[in-house]
Amino acid sequence: MSAPELLSDTALAVFRLNGRFLAVAERLARPAGLTATWWQVLGAVLREPLPVAGIARAMGITRQSVQRVADLLVERGLAVYEPNPAHRRAKLLAPTEEGRAAIERITPGHAEFAARLSEALGGEEGFAAVRDALERLSKALEAVEPVEPPTA
C-alpha cells in the first residue's frame, strides 16, 4: 500500500475513532448532566485552574470554542473564573464543587467502560500499546506539519 493510501486509511480510522469516543463520552456524561464537551473542559481544569487559551492548546481546539463552553459552565455554576496572577486579562477557569461532583458521577461508568475496553485490547499492556501508537502518530504529525489550532 502506498504512503498516500496509508495516510487516507489512517485519517479515516482516526475520524471514526473520534466519532466513537465522542459517542461514548456523551453517553457517560449524560447522567451527570454534562455533555462530552463540558466534561472535556471541566476535566482539563480538575488538577489546576487554566486560562481558556491553555485549555484550547491542550485539547487542540479553538480558543473561541473553549470560551463558549467555559462561559456556559460558569453560567451553570459548574466552574468559576479566578484571577490569573500571570496575566491580568486572561482569567483562570476552575471547577466549582458542583462541577467536581458532576465529574465524580461519571467516574463509575468511565471506570467500567475502561475495564471493558482494556479487556478487548488484551489487557493494560495492549491498551498501553494503542495509546503509545497514537502518541507516536500525534508527535510525527506535529513534526511533519506543526499547526497551531485555528483561531475561529
Rosetta constraint file for C-alpha pairs under 8 A:
AtomPair CA 1 CA 5 HARMONIC 6.30 0.50
AtomPair CA 1 CA 6 HARMONIC 6.57 0.50
AtomPair CA 2 CA 6 HARMONIC 6.17 0.50
AtomPair CA 3 CA 7 HARMONIC 6.05 0.50
AtomPair CA 4 CA 8 HARMONIC 6.24 0.50
AtomPair CA 5 CA 9 HARMONIC 6.10 0.50
AtomPair CA 6 CA 10 HARMONIC 5.91 0.50
AtomPair CA 7 CA 11 HARMONIC 6.02 0.50
AtomPair CA 8 CA 12 HARMONIC 6.16 0.50
AtomPair CA 9 CA 13 HARMONIC 6.15 0.50
AtomPair CA 10 CA 14 HARMONIC 6.17 0.50
AtomPair CA 11 CA 15 HARMONIC 6.14 0.50
AtomPair CA 12 CA 16 HARMONIC 6.16 0.50
AtomPair CA 13 CA 17 HARMONIC 6.03 0.50
AtomPair CA 14 CA 18 HARMONIC 6.01 0.50
AtomPair CA 15 CA 19 HARMONIC 6.28 0.50
AtomPair CA 16 CA 20 HARMONIC 6.25 0.50
AtomPair CA 17 CA 21 HARMONIC 6.13 0.50
AtomPair CA 18 CA 22 HARMONIC 6.11 0.50
AtomPair CA 19 CA 23 HARMONIC 6.20 0.50
AtomPair CA 20 CA 24 HARMONIC 6.21 0.50
AtomPair CA 21 CA 25 HARMONIC 5.98 0.50
AtomPair CA 22 CA 26 HARMONIC 6.06 0.50
AtomPair CA 22 CA 36 HARMONIC 6.60 0.50
AtomPair CA 23 CA 27 HARMONIC 6.31 0.50
AtomPair CA 24 CA 28 HARMONIC 6.16 0.50
AtomPair CA 25 CA 29 HARMONIC 5.92 0.50
AtomPair CA 25 CA 35 HARMONIC 7.75 0.50
AtomPair CA 25 CA 36 HARMONIC 5.06 0.50
AtomPair CA 26 CA 30 HARMONIC 5.92 0.50
AtomPair CA 26 CA 35 HARMONIC 5.63 0.50
AtomPair CA 26 CA 36 HARMONIC 4.74 0.50
AtomPair CA 27 CA 31 HARMONIC 7.76 0.50
AtomPair CA 28 CA 32 HARMONIC 7.95 0.50
AtomPair CA 28 CA 106 HARMONIC 6.14 0.50
AtomPair CA 28 CA 109 HARMONIC 6.23 0.50
AtomPair CA 28 CA 110 HARMONIC 6.69 0.50
AtomPair CA 29 CA 33 HARMONIC 6.66 0.50
AtomPair CA 29 CA 34 HARMONIC 5.09 0.50
AtomPair CA 29 CA 35 HARMONIC 5.57 0.50
AtomPair CA 29 CA 36 HARMONIC 5.93 0.50
AtomPair CA 29 CA 39 HARMONIC 6.77 0.50
AtomPair CA 29 CA 106 HARMONIC 6.04 0.50
AtomPair CA 30 CA 34 HARMONIC 5.39 0.50
AtomPair CA 30 CA 35 HARMONIC 6.10 0.50
AtomPair CA 31 CA 105 HARMONIC 7.73 0.50
AtomPair CA 31 CA 106 HARMONIC 7.59 0.50
AtomPair CA 32 CA 102 HARMONIC 5.23 0.50
AtomPair CA 32 CA 103 HARMONIC 7.21 0.50
AtomPair CA 32 CA 105 HARMONIC 5.69 0.50
AtomPair CA 32 CA 106 HARMONIC 6.27 0.50
AtomPair CA 33 CA 102 HARMONIC 7.23 0.50
AtomPair CA 34 CA 38 HARMONIC 5.86 0.50
AtomPair CA 34 CA 39 HARMONIC 6.24 0.50
AtomPair CA 34 CA 102 HARMONIC 7.49 0.50
AtomPair CA 35 CA 39 HARMONIC 6.16 0.50
AtomPair CA 36 CA 40 HARMONIC 6.10 0.50
AtomPair CA 37 CA 41 HARMONIC 6.27 0.50
AtomPair CA 37 CA 69 HARMONIC 7.49 0.50
AtomPair CA 38 CA 42 HARMONIC 6.04 0.50
AtomPair CA 38 CA 69 HARMONIC 6.43 0.50
AtomPair CA 38 CA 73 HARMONIC 7.16 0.50
AtomPair CA 39 CA 43 HARMONIC 5.76 0.50
AtomPair CA 39 CA 103 HARMONIC 7.05 0.50
AtomPair CA 40 CA 44 HARMONIC 6.27 0.50
AtomPair CA 41 CA 45 HARMONIC 6.93 0.50
AtomPair CA 41 CA 55 HARMONIC 7.16 0.50
AtomPair CA 41 CA 66 HARMONIC 7.19 0.50
AtomPair CA 41 CA 69 HARMONIC 7.40 0.50
AtomPair CA 41 CA 70 HARMONIC 7.27 0.50
AtomPair CA 42 CA 46 HARMONIC 6.42 0.50
AtomPair CA 42 CA 79 HARMONIC 7.60 0.50
AtomPair CA 42 CA 94 HARMONIC 7.83 0.50
AtomPair CA 42 CA 95 HARMONIC 6.37 0.50
AtomPair CA 42 CA 99 HARMONIC 7.21 0.50
AtomPair CA 42 CA 103 HARMONIC 7.85 0.50
AtomPair CA 43 CA 103 HARMONIC 7.62 0.50
AtomPair CA 44 CA 50 HARMONIC 7.93 0.50
AtomPair CA 44 CA 55 HARMONIC 6.42 0.50
AtomPair CA 45 CA 49 HARMONIC 5.02 0.50
AtomPair CA 45 CA 50 HARMONIC 6.03 0.50
AtomPair CA 45 CA 55 HARMONIC 7.86 0.50
AtomPair CA 45 CA 93 HARMONIC 6.86 0.50
AtomPair CA 45 CA 94 HARMONIC 5.81 0.50
AtomPair CA 45 CA 95 HARMONIC 6.69 0.50
AtomPair CA 46 CA 94 HARMONIC 7.26 0.50
AtomPair CA 46 CA 95 HARMONIC 6.56 0.50
AtomPair CA 46 CA 100 HARMONIC 7.52 0.50
AtomPair CA 48 CA 94 HARMONIC 7.15 0.50
AtomPair CA 49 CA 92 HARMONIC 5.44 0.50
AtomPair CA 49 CA 93 HARMONIC 5.22 0.50
AtomPair CA 49 CA 94 HARMONIC 4.60 0.50
AtomPair CA 49 CA 95 HARMONIC 7.77 0.50
AtomPair CA 50 CA 54 HARMONIC 6.05 0.50
AtomPair CA 50 CA 55 HARMONIC 6.43 0.50
AtomPair CA 50 CA 92 HARMONIC 4.81 0.50
AtomPair CA 50 CA 93 HARMONIC 5.43 0.50
AtomPair CA 50 CA 94 HARMONIC 7.08 0.50
AtomPair CA 51 CA 55 HARMONIC 6.47 0.50
AtomPair CA 51 CA 84 HARMONIC 7.88 0.50
AtomPair CA 51 CA 90 HARMONIC 6.02 0.50
AtomPair CA 51 CA 91 HARMONIC 5.77 0.50
AtomPair CA 51 CA 92 HARMONIC 4.34 0.50
AtomPair CA 51 CA 93 HARMONIC 5.91 0.50
AtomPair CA 52 CA 56 HARMONIC 6.20 0.50
AtomPair CA 52 CA 63 HARMONIC 6.30 0.50
AtomPair CA 52 CA 66 HARMONIC 6.21 0.50
AtomPair CA 52 CA 67 HARMONIC 6.10 0.50
AtomPair CA 52 CA 70 HARMONIC 7.56 0.50
AtomPair CA 52 CA 90 HARMONIC 7.58 0.50
AtomPair CA 52 CA 91 HARMONIC 7.80 0.50
AtomPair CA 52 CA 92 HARMONIC 7.06 0.50
AtomPair CA 52 CA 93 HARMONIC 6.90 0.50
AtomPair CA 53 CA 57 HARMONIC 6.18 0.50
AtomPair CA 53 CA 63 HARMONIC 5.30 0.50
AtomPair CA 53 CA 66 HARMONIC 7.90 0.50
AtomPair CA 54 CA 58 HARMONIC 6.22 0.50
AtomPair CA 55 CA 59 HARMONIC 6.15 0.50
AtomPair CA 55 CA 63 HARMONIC 7.84 0.50
AtomPair CA 55 CA 66 HARMONIC 7.19 0.50
AtomPair CA 56 CA 60 HARMONIC 5.76 0.50
AtomPair CA 56 CA 61 HARMONIC 5.12 0.50
AtomPair CA 56 CA 62 HARMONIC 5.65 0.50
AtomPair CA 56 CA 63 HARMONIC 5.13 0.50
AtomPair CA 56 CA 65 HARMONIC 7.98 0.50
AtomPair CA 56 CA 66 HARMONIC 6.09 0.50
AtomPair CA 56 CA 149 HARMONIC 7.92 0.50
AtomPair CA 57 CA 61 HARMONIC 6.67 0.50
AtomPair CA 57 CA 62 HARMONIC 7.78 0.50
AtomPair CA 57 CA 63 HARMONIC 7.83 0.50
AtomPair CA 57 CA 149 HARMONIC 7.09 0.50
AtomPair CA 60 CA 149 HARMONIC 5.74 0.50
AtomPair CA 61 CA 65 HARMONIC 7.06 0.50
AtomPair CA 61 CA 66 HARMONIC 7.54 0.50
AtomPair CA 61 CA 149 HARMONIC 5.61 0.50
AtomPair CA 61 CA 150 HARMONIC 7.21 0.50
AtomPair CA 62 CA 66 HARMONIC 6.58 0.50
AtomPair CA 62 CA 149 HARMONIC 5.73 0.50
AtomPair CA 62 CA 150 HARMONIC 5.67 0.50
AtomPair CA 62 CA 151 HARMONIC 5.53 0.50
AtomPair CA 62 CA 152 HARMONIC 6.35 0.50
AtomPair CA 63 CA 67 HARMONIC 6.01 0.50
AtomPair CA 63 CA 151 HARMONIC 6.65 0.50
AtomPair CA 63 CA 152 HARMONIC 7.88 0.50
AtomPair CA 64 CA 68 HARMONIC 6.27 0.50
AtomPair CA 64 CA 151 HARMONIC 7.19 0.50
AtomPair CA 64 CA 152 HARMONIC 6.54 0.50
AtomPair CA 65 CA 69 HARMONIC 6.52 0.50
AtomPair CA 66 CA 70 HARMONIC 5.90 0.50
AtomPair CA 67 CA 71 HARMONIC 6.03 0.50
AtomPair CA 68 CA 72 HARMONIC 6.38 0.50
AtomPair CA 69 CA 73 HARMONIC 6.16 0.50
AtomPair CA 70 CA 74 HARMONIC 6.18 0.50
AtomPair CA 70 CA 79 HARMONIC 7.48 0.50
AtomPair CA 70 CA 93 HARMONIC 7.26 0.50
AtomPair CA 71 CA 75 HARMONIC 6.04 0.50
AtomPair CA 72 CA 76 HARMONIC 6.14 0.50
AtomPair CA 73 CA 77 HARMONIC 6.22 0.50
AtomPair CA 73 CA 78 HARMONIC 5.04 0.50
AtomPair CA 73 CA 79 HARMONIC 5.35 0.50
AtomPair CA 73 CA 80 HARMONIC 7.82 0.50
AtomPair CA 74 CA 78 HARMONIC 5.77 0.50
AtomPair CA 74 CA 79 HARMONIC 4.62 0.50
AtomPair CA 74 CA 80 HARMONIC 5.20 0.50
AtomPair CA 74 CA 81 HARMONIC 7.37 0.50
AtomPair CA 77 CA 96 HARMONIC 6.91 0.50
AtomPair CA 77 CA 98 HARMONIC 6.94 0.50
AtomPair CA 77 CA 99 HARMONIC 7.35 0.50
AtomPair CA 78 CA 95 HARMONIC 5.94 0.50
AtomPair CA 78 CA 96 HARMONIC 5.31 0.50
AtomPair CA 78 CA 97 HARMONIC 7.44 0.50
AtomPair CA 78 CA 98 HARMONIC 5.45 0.50
AtomPair CA 78 CA 99 HARMONIC 4.02 0.50
AtomPair CA 78 CA 100 HARMONIC 7.70 0.50
AtomPair CA 79 CA 93 HARMONIC 6.65 0.50
AtomPair CA 79 CA 94 HARMONIC 5.43 0.50
AtomPair CA 79 CA 95 HARMONIC 4.06 0.50
AtomPair CA 79 CA 96 HARMONIC 4.82 0.50
AtomPair CA 79 CA 99 HARMONIC 6.13 0.50
AtomPair CA 80 CA 93 HARMONIC 5.81 0.50
AtomPair CA 80 CA 94 HARMONIC 5.42 0.50
AtomPair CA 80 CA 95 HARMONIC 6.26 0.50
AtomPair CA 80 CA 96 HARMONIC 6.45 0.50
AtomPair CA 81 CA 91 HARMONIC 5.86 0.50
AtomPair CA 81 CA 92 HARMONIC 5.43 0.50
AtomPair CA 81 CA 93 HARMONIC 4.75 0.50
AtomPair CA 81 CA 94 HARMONIC 6.33 0.50
AtomPair CA 82 CA 91 HARMONIC 5.64 0.50
AtomPair CA 82 CA 92 HARMONIC 5.04 0.50
AtomPair CA 82 CA 93 HARMONIC 6.33 0.50
AtomPair CA 82 CA 94 HARMONIC 7.05 0.50
AtomPair CA 83 CA 88 HARMONIC 7.13 0.50
AtomPair CA 83 CA 90 HARMONIC 7.98 0.50
AtomPair CA 83 CA 91 HARMONIC 5.17 0.50
AtomPair CA 83 CA 92 HARMONIC 6.17 0.50
AtomPair CA 84 CA 88 HARMONIC 5.99 0.50
AtomPair CA 84 CA 89 HARMONIC 7.68 0.50
AtomPair CA 84 CA 90 HARMONIC 6.49 0.50
AtomPair CA 84 CA 91 HARMONIC 5.05 0.50
AtomPair CA 84 CA 92 HARMONIC 5.60 0.50
AtomPair CA 87 CA 91 HARMONIC 7.36 0.50
AtomPair CA 95 CA 99 HARMONIC 5.26 0.50
AtomPair CA 95 CA 100 HARMONIC 6.18 0.50
AtomPair CA 96 CA 100 HARMONIC 6.24 0.50
AtomPair CA 97 CA 101 HARMONIC 6.06 0.50
AtomPair CA 98 CA 102 HARMONIC 6.23 0.50
AtomPair CA 99 CA 103 HARMONIC 6.42 0.50
AtomPair CA 100 CA 104 HARMONIC 6.20 0.50
AtomPair CA 101 CA 105 HARMONIC 6.33 0.50
AtomPair CA 102 CA 106 HARMONIC 6.83 0.50
AtomPair CA 103 CA 107 HARMONIC 6.65 0.50
AtomPair CA 104 CA 108 HARMONIC 7.92 0.50
AtomPair CA 106 CA 110 HARMONIC 6.05 0.50
AtomPair CA 107 CA 111 HARMONIC 6.01 0.50
AtomPair CA 108 CA 112 HARMONIC 6.17 0.50
AtomPair CA 109 CA 113 HARMONIC 6.06 0.50
AtomPair CA 110 CA 114 HARMONIC 6.02 0.50
AtomPair CA 111 CA 115 HARMONIC 6.17 0.50
AtomPair CA 112 CA 116 HARMONIC 6.40 0.50
AtomPair CA 113 CA 117 HARMONIC 6.13 0.50
AtomPair CA 114 CA 118 HARMONIC 5.92 0.50
AtomPair CA 115 CA 119 HARMONIC 6.17 0.50
AtomPair CA 116 CA 120 HARMONIC 6.28 0.50
AtomPair CA 117 CA 121 HARMONIC 6.27 0.50
AtomPair CA 118 CA 122 HARMONIC 6.40 0.50
AtomPair CA 118 CA 123 HARMONIC 4.92 0.50
AtomPair CA 118 CA 124 HARMONIC 5.81 0.50
AtomPair CA 118 CA 126 HARMONIC 7.43 0.50
AtomPair CA 118 CA 127 HARMONIC 5.63 0.50
AtomPair CA 119 CA 123 HARMONIC 4.85 0.50
AtomPair CA 119 CA 124 HARMONIC 7.71 0.50
AtomPair CA 121 CA 126 HARMONIC 5.30 0.50
AtomPair CA 121 CA 127 HARMONIC 5.60 0.50
AtomPair CA 122 CA 126 HARMONIC 5.13 0.50
AtomPair CA 122 CA 127 HARMONIC 7.13 0.50
AtomPair CA 123 CA 127 HARMONIC 6.21 0.50
AtomPair CA 124 CA 128 HARMONIC 5.94 0.50
AtomPair CA 125 CA 129 HARMONIC 6.24 0.50
AtomPair CA 126 CA 130 HARMONIC 6.44 0.50
AtomPair CA 127 CA 131 HARMONIC 6.33 0.50
AtomPair CA 128 CA 132 HARMONIC 5.99 0.50
AtomPair CA 129 CA 133 HARMONIC 6.14 0.50
AtomPair CA 130 CA 134 HARMONIC 6.27 0.50
AtomPair CA 131 CA 135 HARMONIC 6.17 0.50
AtomPair CA 132 CA 136 HARMONIC 6.07 0.50
AtomPair CA 133 CA 137 HARMONIC 6.18 0.50
AtomPair CA 134 CA 138 HARMONIC 6.12 0.50
AtomPair CA 135 CA 139 HARMONIC 6.15 0.50
AtomPair CA 136 CA 140 HARMONIC 6.09 0.50
AtomPair CA 137 CA 141 HARMONIC 6.13 0.50
AtomPair CA 138 CA 142 HARMONIC 6.27 0.50
AtomPair CA 139 CA 143 HARMONIC 6.13 0.50
AtomPair CA 140 CA 144 HARMONIC 6.10 0.50
AtomPair CA 141 CA 145 HARMONIC 5.74 0.50
AtomPair CA 141 CA 146 HARMONIC 7.22 0.50
AtomPair CA 142 CA 146 HARMONIC 4.53 0.50
AtomPair CA 142 CA 147 HARMONIC 6.97 0.50
